[in-house]
Amino acid sequence: MKVVILAGGLGTRLMEETESRPKPMVEIGGKPILWHIMKIYETHGFNDFVICLGYKAQLIKEYFLNYYLYNSDVTIELERNKIDVHFSNSESFKVTLVDTGLHTNTAGRIKRIQKYIGDSTFMLTYGDGVSDVNITDLVTFHKKHGKLATLTTVQSPSRFGNIEMGDNDNIQHFVEKPQCDGLWINGGFFVLESGIFDYLDENSDNTQWEKKPLIDITLDNQLCAYKHYGFWKPMDALRDRIELEQLWNSGQAKWKIW
């Protein structure tokens, strides 16, 4: 089963990092967050990726074209113009890199990779979020309900701590960044049937996947929610990158399941 990753956005909310590189190439622990996402899938046996490129697409292409140089020991003989790459047992990624346009919206990017999917079931996620979601269970859940689409839902964490105060301004209860009660949001990590392409048309370049296509799929009773209660974290802003880096360096990166 192929895994499609949306990696073409401008990443304007992380401009401190994305002025010189696409957001999926921003590093956590010395590796692009895109690599971390791919490792999550590979751990569950899914290693065939289709990556939707856009902003600074050449940098992602160069990363994979030179992957062994970046991730292996090399011996360089300058006089003989010879390079020996000492291959190591690393990732078994198969990667299809598709330039889906600089300004194409998410629905259009998905439409443009249709020829690489054909009539097969496939997975889809964003190129800026990590999780310890059980991909194997997610796929099993999708196959059981028999609908066109499964969306992984997660409980939204509050950005701020909750405080309860009593008399004389005494704090009686404090919870740092609790999960919002009952509020479930789109966490990515979709499983989709090829029938979803029927909801994408020639105008999809200007359409968000999360708006008309996903709403129409929902109205046709073809979308199910897979509830994930574990770790999930998007990298929307600089503070998120810093938090993910701290988790990685402290050995508390819950998405590191490999």
C-alpha positions in Angstrom: 0.0 0.0 0.0 1.4 3.4 -1.0 1.8 6.3 1.5 1.2 9.8 0.1 2.8 12.7 2.0 1.8 16.3 1.4 5.1 18.1 1.4 4.6 21.1 -0.9 3.3 23.9 1.3 5.0 27.2 1.9 5.2 26.8 5.7 4.6 30.5 6.3 4.0 30.1 10.1 7.5 28.6 10.5 9.2 31.2 8.4 12.2 31.3 10.7 13.0 27.8 9.3 11.3 27.6 6.0 12.7 30.7 4.3 15.6 28.5 3.1 13.9 25.0 3.0 10.5 23.4 2.8 8.9 22.6 6.2 9.2 18.8 5.8 13.0 19.3 5.6 13.2 21.1 9.0 15.2 18.8 11.2 14.4 17.1 14.5 17.4 15.4 16.0 19.4 16.0 12.9 16.9 14.4 10.5 14.1 16.0 8.5 10.7 15.7 10.0 9.7 14.0 6.7 12.2 11.2 7.6 10.6 10.8 11.0 7.1 10.4 9.4 8.4 7.9 6.9 10.0 5.8 9.7 6.7 5.6 11.5 5.1 4.0 8.4 8.1 1.8 7.7 8.0 0.4 11.2 4.6 -1.0 10.3 5.7 -2.4 7.0 4.7 0.4 4.7 7.7 1.7 2.8 6.4 2.8 -0.7 6.0 6.6 -0.6 4.7 9.2 -3.0 5.7 12.6 -1.9 3.8 15.7 -3.2 6.3 18.5 -3.8 5.9 22.2 -4.3 7.8 24.9 -2.4 11.6 24.3 -2.9 10.9 20.9 -4.4 14.5 20.6 -5.5 15.8 20.4 -1.9 13.7 17.3 -1.2 14.7 15.7 -4.5 18.4 16.4 -3.7 18.0 14.9 -0.2 16.8 11.6 -1.6 19.1 11.6 -4.6 22.1 11.9 -2.2 20.5 9.9 0.5 23.4 7.4 0.9 26.0 10.2 0.9 24.1 11.9 3.8 23.5 8.7 5.7 26.5 6.4 5.1 30.3 6.5 5.5 32.1 7.5 2.3 35.7 7.3 1.1 36.7 10.0 -1.5 39.8 9.6 -3.6 40.3 13.1 -5.1 43.1 12.1 -7.4 41.2 9.3 -9.0 37.8 11.1 -8.9 36.3 8.1 -7.1 33.8 7.9 -4.3 33.1 4.7 -2.4 29.9 4.6 -0.4 30.0 2.2 2.5 26.4 1.2 2.6 24.7 0.5 5.9 21.5 -1.3 6.8 19.3 1.7 6.8 15.8 2.5 5.5 14.1 0.4 2.8 12.2 3.4 1.4 10.9 3.4 -2.1 10.2 7.1 -2.9 8.3 8.7 -5.8 8.9 12.4 -5.9 6.1 14.3 -7.7 6.3 18.1 -8.4 2.6 19.0 -7.8 3.1 22.8 -8.3 4.2 25.7 -6.3 0.8 27.2 -5.5 -1.4 24.1 -5.8 -3.7 23.5 -2.9 -3.9 20.2 -1.1 -6.8 18.7 -3.1 -5.0 19.5 -6.3 -1.8 17.8 -5.0 -3.7 14.7 -4.3 -5.4 14.8 -7.7 -2.1 15.1 -9.4 -0.7 11.9 -8.0 -3.7 9.8 -9.0 -1.8 8.1 -11.8 0.7 6.7 -9.2 -2.2 5.2 -7.1 -4.5 3.7 -9.7 -7.3 1.7 -8.2 -5.5 0.8 -5.0 -6.2 1.7 -1.4 -3.6 4.2 -0.2 -2.6 6.2 2.9 -2.2 10.0 3.1 -0.8 12.3 5.7 0.8 15.7 6.2 4.5 16.4 6.0 4.7 18.2 9.3 3.2 16.0 12.0 4.4 13.0 14.0 2.5 10.5 16.1 2.7 7.1 17.7 -0.6 6.1 15.9 -0.8 2.4 15.3 -0.8 2.3 11.5 -1.5 -1.4 11.4 -4.6 -1.1 13.6 -5.6 2.0 11.5 -5.6 0.0 8.3 -7.5 -2.9 9.9 -10.1 -0.5 11.1 -10.5 1.0 7.6 -10.9 -2.3 5.9 -13.6 -3.4 8.4 -15.9 -0.5 7.9 -15.7 -0.6 4.1 -16.2 3.1 3.4 -14.1 5.3 1.1 -12.1 7.2 3.8 -10.8 7.0 7.3 -9.5 10.0 9.1 -7.4 9.7 12.3 -8.9 12.0 15.0 -6.9 13.2 18.0 -8.0 15.2 21.0 -6.8 18.8 20.7 -4.4 19.9 23.5 -4.9 23.3 25.0 -2.1 25.8 24.3 -2.3 27.0 27.9 -2.7 25.5 31.4 -6.1 25.4 33.1 -6.5 27.0 36.5 -9.3 26.7 39.0 -9.4 29.3 41.8 -11.2 29.5 45.1 -11.6 32.1 47.8 -8.8 34.6 48.3 -7.5 33.9 44.8 -6.0 30.6 46.0 -5.3 28.2 43.2 -7.1 24.9 43.9 -6.4 23.0 40.7 -3.8 23.4 37.9 -3.4 21.3 34.7 -0.6 22.2 32.3 -1.9 22.1 28.7 -4.8 19.6 29.2 -6.6 18.0 26.4 -9.8 19.8 25.5 -12.8 17.9 26.8 -14.5 16.1 23.9 -12.9 18.1 21.2 -11.6 15.9 18.4 -9.7 17.3 15.4 -8.2 16.1 12.2 -4.9 14.5 12.9 -4.1 13.4 9.3 -3.0 9.7 8.9 -5.8 8.9 6.4 -6.6 5.6 4.8 -8.3 6.1 1.4 -9.9 4.2 -1.4 -9.3 5.3 -5.0 -12.9 6.3 -5.1 -12.0 9.6 -3.4 -10.6 10.8 -6.7 -14.2 11.1 -7.9 -14.5 14.0 -5.5 -11.6 15.8 -7.1 -12.0 17.6 -10.4 -10.2 20.1 -12.7 -10.8 22.9 -10.1 -9.0 21.0 -7.3 -5.8 23.0 -7.7 -7.5 25.9 -5.8 -9.3 23.7 -3.2 -8.3 22.4 0.2 -8.7 18.7 0.7 -10.2 19.4 4.1 -12.9 21.6 2.7 -15.2 20.6 -0.2 -13.8 17.1 -1.0 -13.8 15.9 2.5 -17.1 17.5 3.3 -18.7 15.9 0.3 -17.3 12.5 1.3 -18.8 13.1 4.7 -22.2 14.0 3.4 -22.2 10.8 1.4 -21.6 8.9 4.6 -18.2 7.6 3.4 -15.9 8.9 6.1 -15.1 7.2 9.4 -13.0 8.4 12.3 -10.2 6.4 13.9 -9.7 7.7 17.4 -6.1 8.0 18.5 -5.6 8.6 22.2 -1.8 8.6 22.1 0.9 11.1 21.1 0.3 13.5 18.3 2.2 16.7 17.5 2.2 19.0 14.5 5.0 21.3 13.8 3.1 24.5 13.0 5.4 27.1 14.5 8.9 27.5 15.9 7.8 26.7 19.4 6.6 23.3 18.1 9.9 22.5 16.5 11.7 23.5 19.7 9.4 21.2 21.7 9.9 18.3 19.4 13.6 18.8 19.5 13.6 18.7 23.3 11.5 15.5 23.3 14.0 13.9 21.0 17.1 15.0 22.9 15.6 13.9 26.2 14.7 10.4 25.0 11.0 11.1 25.3 10.1 11.2 21.6 7.0 9.0 21.7 6.7 8.9 18.0 10.0 7.1 17.8 8.6 3.5 17.6 11.5 2.1 15.5 
